[in-house]
Amino acid sequence: MINGFITSQKMSHSFINSLFINSWVIFLFVTLLLPPLVWANASNESDLPMSQFNFQGYVPDSKQSRRKEDDPNLIRIHVAPDLYWVLGQILDSYQLQQASTFRIHQGKDTDHTNLISDGYVFDLIVSNEMDYLQSLQRKNTISEIQVLALGRLGLWAPRETVRSTSVVTLQTGAIGLMPEDSVYHRAALEVLERNNIKTQVQKRLKSITVFQDLYALIDTNEIPLGFLPWNRLVQAGIEQRRDVLKINSDHHGVIVHGIALTKQGGNRNDVKDLWRYINGSKGKAIFKAAGFD
C-alpha cells in the first residue's frame, strides 16, 4: 500500500478474482436491464401520430399509382375552408336521395394548385374567389362556373352589446381578423374604413393564421372581439345573441363564392347530378340557412 493505493506488485489473486466477478455481475445486470428500456422507447415512438405511416390519411405516392387506386365512382371535391361546413350539410342532404362516395380536400386556392401539380384530379372545385375559378377556365380545365353564394361578415364582441361597428372603440384589446389572404379579412378592413375607425384601431388589428380558429380564440377570451364570416357564427348557433352583429352587405365589397365543374367531372353523370343538386333549390336553401345570401 502506497499512499492508500494498491500497487500492481502487491495485488492479491483473490482481489483480482473478486474484481472480475463484480465486473461481470454489473455487465450482466446492465445487459438484462437495457433491452426493456430500448423496447419501451421504441414502443413509445411508434405510438406517436407523426411516426405512423398513414398519418392523417396521407401517404405520398406517384401520379400513376394514385389513378389506379381511385374508386371510379369517387366524386373528388376541393373546397375552401370557409365553405367546408356548409358543403358537408349539402352532401349529407344529397346522400339521402343518392348514395355516393366522396374524396374531399379542404384548402385554399393555392393548395388546390399544388395538388393539381402533384397529380390529383378533381370533379368539383368550391372556392371563396370567383377570380380563381375564372383563371382555371382560361386554362381550359373547367367546363362550367356558377356563383354559389354571397358571403356575409359578422362582428362578435362577447363583452359588449353590439349595435354598431363603433363598439370596437370601447375596448383596448386586439381586434381579430381572418387571415390576410382571406376575402373576409379584406371585407373587415373595408368596414372599418367606411366607418372612419380604421386609423383609430389600426394598431389593435390582429390577423390570425390559417392554422388558427378565430371563433375559438374569441370564445376563450384570447382575443376580446373580431370580424368573422357570418356563416361561422350561424354554425356556432350564436347569431341571435346581443353580442353579435351582422354587417350590412353594402359596407364592403361583394363576397362572391363560386363552384366549378371540371372537364373530368363534366364527363360523369353522377358528378353532374350532384352539380345540379348543389346549384338547385335544395342546395340554395341549405346555403341560406347556413348564413349565406
C-alpha positions as a Python dict, from the first residue, in 0.01 Angstrom:
ca = {
    (1, 'M'): (0, 0, 0),
    (2, 'I'): (149, 336, -108),
    (3, 'N'): (-40, 649, -6),
    (4, 'G'): (-362, 450, 8),
    (5, 'F'): (-325, 288, -339),
    (6, 'I'): (-259, -82, -404),
    (7, 'T'): (49, -126, -619),
    (8, 'S'): (47, -376, -907),
    (9, 'Q'): (311, -582, -729),
    (10, 'K'): (102, -611, -414),
    (11, 'M'): (-232, -709, -575),
    (12, 'S'): (-351, -1046, -448),
    (13, 'H'): (-500, -1318, -667),
    (14, 'S'): (-823, -1316, -462),
    (15, 'F'): (-865, -939, -519),
    (16, 'I'): (-837, -981, -899),
    (17, 'N'): (-1092, -1264, -894),
    (18, 'S'): (-1328, -1055, -685),
    (19, 'L'): (-1290, -757, -921),
    (20, 'F'): (-1358, -978, -1226),
    (21, 'I'): (-1670, -1133, -1070),
    (22, 'N'): (-1808, -794, -964),
    (23, 'S'): (-1749, -650, -1314),
    (24, 'W'): (-1925, -948, -1474),
    (25, 'V'): (-2225, -909, -1242),
    (26, 'I'): (-2254, -538, -1328),
    (27, 'F'): (-2226, -615, -1701),
    (28, 'L'): (-2491, -886, -1680),
    (29, 'F'): (-2724, -659, -1482),
    (30, 'V'): (-2691, -374, -1736),
    (31, 'T'): (-2737, -617, -2026),
    (32, 'L'): (-3059, -757, -1879),
    (33, 'L'): (-3190, -410, -1794),
    (34, 'L'): (-3109, -239, -2123),
    (35, 'P'): (-3341, -420, -2371),
    (36, 'P'): (-3665, -338, -2188),
    (37, 'L'): (-3565, 29, -2183),
    (38, 'V'): (-3484, 23, -2554),
    (39, 'W'): (-3803, -164, -2635),
    (40, 'A'): (-4009, 72, -2423),
    (41, 'N'): (-3861, 372, -2601),
    (42, 'A'): (-3927, 218, -2942),
    (43, 'S'): (-4285, 140, -2839),
    (44, 'N'): (-4345, 498, -2726),
    (45, 'E'): (-4210, 638, -3051),
    (46, 'S'): (-4428, 410, -3263),
    (47, 'D'): (-4736, 539, -3080),
    (48, 'L'): (-4669, 897, -3184),
    (49, 'P'): (-4903, 1003, -3469),
    (50, 'M'): (-4625, 1157, -3677),
    (51, 'S'): (-4438, 824, -3681),
    (52, 'Q'): (-4732, 640, -3830),
    (53, 'F'): (-4704, 553, -4197),
    (54, 'N'): (-5052, 681, -4278),
    (55, 'F'): (-5052, 989, -4054),
    (56, 'Q'): (-5366, 1198, -4122),
    (57, 'G'): (-5459, 961, -4404),
    (58, 'Y'): (-5193, 1093, -4639),
    (59, 'V'): (-4930, 874, -4799),
    (60, 'P'): (-4705, 1029, -5065),
    (61, 'D'): (-4748, 837, -5386),
    (62, 'S'): (-4688, 864, -5755),
    (63, 'K'): (-4939, 1009, -6002),
    (64, 'Q'): (-4972, 676, -6178),
    (65, 'S'): (-5043, 469, -5864),
    (66, 'R'): (-5296, 727, -5740),
    (67, 'R'): (-5501, 698, -6058),
    (68, 'K'): (-5502, 321, -6032),
    (69, 'E'): (-5619, 321, -5670),
    (70, 'D'): (-5902, 574, -5710),
    (71, 'D'): (-6251, 430, -5689),
    (72, 'P'): (-6407, 507, -6031),
    (73, 'N'): (-6728, 616, -5852),
    (74, 'L'): (-6545, 855, -5618),
    (75, 'I'): (-6657, 1217, -5650),
    (76, 'R'): (-6350, 1431, -5592),
    (77, 'I'): (-6404, 1778, -5444),
    (78, 'H'): (-6175, 2061, -5339),
    (79, 'V'): (-6336, 2313, -5103),
    (80, 'A'): (-6229, 2638, -4936),
    (81, 'P'): (-6212, 2617, -4554),
    (82, 'D'): (-6483, 2884, -4509),
    (83, 'L'): (-6725, 2669, -4711),
    (84, 'Y'): (-6631, 2325, -4577),
    (85, 'W'): (-6903, 2305, -4312),
    (86, 'V'): (-7189, 2408, -4539),
    (87, 'L'): (-7067, 2173, -4811),
    (88, 'G'): (-7088, 1893, -4556),
    (89, 'Q'): (-7450, 1987, -4489),
    (90, 'I'): (-7528, 1970, -4860),
    (91, 'L'): (-7355, 1635, -4909),
    (92, 'D'): (-7541, 1489, -4608),
    (93, 'S'): (-7868, 1603, -4763),
    (94, 'Y'): (-7773, 1472, -5106),
    (95, 'Q'): (-7685, 1132, -4961),
    (96, 'L'): (-8047, 1089, -4854),
    (97, 'Q'): (-8152, 1068, -5216),
    (98, 'Q'): (-7836, 939, -5381),
    (99, 'A'): (-7571, 728, -5207),
    (100, 'S'): (-7227, 843, -5319),
    (101, 'T'): (-6868, 839, -5202),
    (102, 'F'): (-6652, 1149, -5184),
    (103, 'R'): (-6289, 1247, -5151),
    (104, 'I'): (-6284, 1598, -5007),
    (105, 'H'): (-5974, 1815, -4981),
    (106, 'Q'): (-6005, 2130, -4771),
    (107, 'G'): (-5768, 2412, -4858),
    (108, 'K'): (-5705, 2749, -5016),
    (109, 'D'): (-5686, 2806, -5390),
    (110, 'T'): (-5307, 2782, -5373),
    (111, 'D'): (-5343, 2441, -5207),
    (112, 'H'): (-5562, 2330, -5497),
    (113, 'T'): (-5299, 2446, -5745),
    (114, 'N'): (-5030, 2249, -5561),
    (115, 'L'): (-5244, 1935, -5554),
    (116, 'I'): (-5310, 1961, -5926),
    (117, 'S'): (-4935, 1988, -5982),
    (118, 'D'): (-4890, 1677, -5767),
    (119, 'G'): (-5125, 1477, -5989),
    (120, 'Y'): (-5455, 1500, -5805),
    (121, 'V'): (-5774, 1514, -6010),
    (122, 'F'): (-6095, 1691, -5903),
    (123, 'D'): (-6451, 1690, -6030),
    (124, 'L'): (-6577, 1996, -5841),
    (125, 'I'): (-6394, 2299, -5703),
    (126, 'V'): (-6562, 2517, -5438),
    (127, 'S'): (-6376, 2845, -5395),
    (128, 'N'): (-6401, 3169, -5200),
    (129, 'E'): (-6289, 3360, -5507),
    (130, 'M'): (-6459, 3365, -5846),
    (131, 'D'): (-6140, 3514, -5994),
    (132, 'Y'): (-5955, 3189, -5924),
    (133, 'L'): (-6218, 2977, -6096),
    (134, 'Q'): (-6215, 3211, -6394),
    (135, 'S'): (-5837, 3174, -6417),
    (136, 'L'): (-5883, 2797, -6438),
    (137, 'Q'): (-6144, 2843, -6707),
    (138, 'R'): (-5896, 3043, -6912),
    (139, 'K'): (-5661, 2744, -6885),
    (140, 'N'): (-5937, 2531, -7038),
    (141, 'T'): (-5959, 2294, -6738),
    (142, 'I'): (-6314, 2394, -6640),
    (143, 'S'): (-6643, 2306, -6809),
    (144, 'E'): (-6872, 2543, -6618),
    (145, 'I'): (-6870, 2801, -6338),
    (146, 'Q'): (-7158, 2912, -6117),
    (147, 'V'): (-7198, 3171, -5842),
    (148, 'L'): (-7257, 2954, -5537),
    (149, 'A'): (-7347, 3205, -5265),
    (150, 'L'): (-7272, 3551, -5133),
    (151, 'G'): (-7080, 3566, -4808),
    (152, 'R'): (-7166, 3795, -4518),
    (153, 'L'): (-6948, 3936, -4243),
    (154, 'G'): (-7021, 3935, -3870),
    (155, 'L'): (-6878, 4116, -3566),
    (156, 'W'): (-6862, 3930, -3234),
    (157, 'A'): (-6776, 4111, -2910),
    (158, 'P'): (-6872, 3882, -2616),
    (159, 'R'): (-6824, 4153, -2351),
    (160, 'E'): (-7049, 4408, -2521),
    (161, 'T'): (-7397, 4466, -2657),
    (162, 'V'): (-7318, 4524, -3021),
    (163, 'R'): (-7537, 4773, -3205),
    (164, 'S'): (-7279, 4908, -3448),
    (165, 'T'): (-6917, 4867, -3551),
    (166, 'S'): (-6821, 5156, -3323),
    (167, 'V'): (-6823, 4903, -3039),
    (168, 'V'): (-6463, 4819, -3132),
    (169, 'T'): (-6357, 5161, -2997),
    (170, 'L'): (-6491, 5080, -2649),
    (171, 'Q'): (-6204, 4841, -2574),
    (172, 'T'): (-5827, 4849, -2594),
    (173, 'G'): (-5756, 4484, -2671),
    (174, 'A'): (-5687, 4315, -3003),
    (175, 'I'): (-5943, 4307, -3282),
    (176, 'G'): (-5933, 3970, -3453),
    (177, 'L'): (-5935, 3941, -3831),
    (178, 'M'): (-5937, 3642, -4062),
    (179, 'P'): (-5605, 3551, -4237),
    (180, 'E'): (-5465, 3826, -4456),
    (181, 'D'): (-5532, 3646, -4783),
    (182, 'S'): (-5899, 3588, -4694),
    (183, 'V'): (-6185, 3775, -4861),
    (184, 'Y'): (-6331, 3821, -4513),
    (185, 'H'): (-6012, 3993, -4400),
    (186, 'R'): (-6040, 4244, -4682),
    (187, 'A'): (-6410, 4296, -4610),
    (188, 'A'): (-6340, 4373, -4243),
    (189, 'L'): (-6082, 4637, -4337),
    (190, 'E'): (-6333, 4794, -4576),
    (191, 'V'): (-6595, 4809, -4299),
    (192, 'L'): (-6356, 4981, -4060),
    (193, 'E'): (-6250, 5229, -4326),
    (194, 'R'): (-6607, 5304, -4432),
    (195, 'N'): (-6699, 5380, -4071),
    (196, 'N'): (-6392, 5602, -4028),
    (197, 'I'): (-6241, 5399, -3745),
    (198, 'K'): (-5966, 5206, -3922),
    (199, 'T'): (-5692, 5456, -3839),
    (200, 'Q'): (-5803, 5472, -3475),
    (201, 'V'): (-5781, 5095, -3424),
    (202, 'Q'): (-5505, 5009, -3675),
    (203, 'K'): (-5251, 4907, -3409),
    (204, 'R'): (-5502, 4672, -3245),
    (205, 'L'): (-5579, 4470, -3559),
    (206, 'K'): (-5461, 4110, -3526),
    (207, 'S'): (-5478, 3873, -3822),
    (208, 'I'): (-5492, 3504, -3739),
    (209, 'T'): (-5302, 3238, -3933),
    (210, 'V'): (-5457, 2965, -4145),
    (211, 'F'): (-5386, 2722, -3860),
    (212, 'Q'): (-5595, 2918, -3607),
    (213, 'D'): (-5968, 2940, -3545),
    (214, 'L'): (-6077, 3299, -3478),
    (215, 'Y'): (-6406, 3185, -3328),
    (216, 'A'): (-6224, 2966, -3074),
    (217, 'L'): (-5980, 3246, -2986),
    (218, 'I'): (-6267, 3484, -2910),
    (219, 'D'): (-6467, 3216, -2731),
    (220, 'T'): (-6174, 3150, -2494),
    (221, 'N'): (-6109, 3524, -2441),
    (222, 'E'): (-5765, 3511, -2601),
    (223, 'I'): (-5894, 3781, -2837),
    (224, 'P'): (-6175, 4003, -2700),
    (225, 'L'): (-6361, 4061, -3029),
    (226, 'G'): (-6332, 4016, -3402),
    (227, 'F'): (-6478, 4006, -3752),
    (228, 'L'): (-6571, 3660, -3874),
    (229, 'P'): (-6763, 3503, -4162),
    (230, 'W'): (-7130, 3524, -4068),
    (231, 'N'): (-7178, 3156, -4152),
    (232, 'R'): (-6926, 3066, -3879),
    (233, 'L'): (-7143, 3243, -3621),
    (234, 'V'): (-7453, 3070, -3759),
    (235, 'Q'): (-7270, 2738, -3741),
    (236, 'A'): (-7198, 2806, -3372),
    (237, 'G'): (-7562, 2898, -3311),
    (238, 'I'): (-7492, 3243, -3162),
    (239, 'E'): (-7622, 3464, -3445),
    (240, 'Q'): (-7920, 3585, -3237),
    (241, 'R'): (-7717, 3698, -2937),
    (242, 'R'): (-7682, 4064, -2839),
    (243, 'D'): (-7305, 4049, -2863),
    (244, 'V'): (-7322, 3961, -3233),
    (245, 'L'): (-7380, 4197, -3526),
    (246, 'K'): (-7445, 4110, -3889),
    (247, 'I'): (-7264, 4369, -4100),
    (248, 'N'): (-7463, 4541, -4374),
    (249, 'S'): (-7365, 4396, -4711),
    (250, 'D'): (-7320, 4744, -4861),
    (251, 'H'): (-7042, 4826, -4612),
    (252, 'H'): (-6788, 4620, -4805),
    (253, 'G'): (-6730, 4471, -5147),
    (254, 'V'): (-6942, 4176, -5252),
    (255, 'I'): (-6805, 3842, -5128),
    (256, 'V'): (-6878, 3600, -5411),
    (257, 'H'): (-6822, 3229, -5357),
    (258, 'G'): (-6820, 3006, -5663),
    (259, 'I'): (-6821, 2646, -5776),
    (260, 'A'): (-6664, 2498, -6088),
    (261, 'L'): (-6732, 2177, -6277),
    (262, 'T'): (-6404, 2046, -6417),
    (263, 'K'): (-6354, 1880, -6754),
    (264, 'Q'): (-6321, 1543, -6578),
    (265, 'G'): (-6638, 1596, -6374),
    (266, 'G'): (-6831, 1712, -6676),
    (267, 'N'): (-6785, 1369, -6833),
    (268, 'R'): (-6958, 1190, -6543),
    (269, 'N'): (-7335, 1172, -6494),
    (270, 'D'): (-7307, 1121, -6115),
    (271, 'V'): (-7100, 1438, -6080),
    (272, 'K'): (-7342, 1636, -6296),
    (273, 'D'): (-7630, 1513, -6077),
    (274, 'L'): (-7453, 1649, -5769),
    (275, 'W'): (-7372, 1971, -5955),
    (276, 'R'): (-7743, 2026, -6031),
    (277, 'Y'): (-7836, 1949, -5668),
    (278, 'I'): (-7587, 2199, -5524),
    (279, 'N'): (-7698, 2473, -5763),
    (280, 'G'): (-8067, 2385, -5738),
    (281, 'S'): (-8335, 2496, -5493),
    (282, 'K'): (-8237, 2247, -5219),
    (283, 'G'): (-7871, 2342, -5230),
    (284, 'K'): (-7951, 2714, -5224),
    (285, 'A'): (-8186, 2664, -4927),
    (286, 'I'): (-7906, 2497, -4730),
    (287, 'F'): (-7669, 2784, -4807),
    (288, 'K'): (-7930, 3037, -4695),
    (289, 'A'): (-7995, 2852, -4370),
    (290, 'A'): (-7617, 2844, -4309),
    (291, 'G'): (-7592, 3223, -4323),
    (292, 'F'): (-7518, 3297, -4687),
    (293, 'D'): (-7714, 3517, -4930),
}
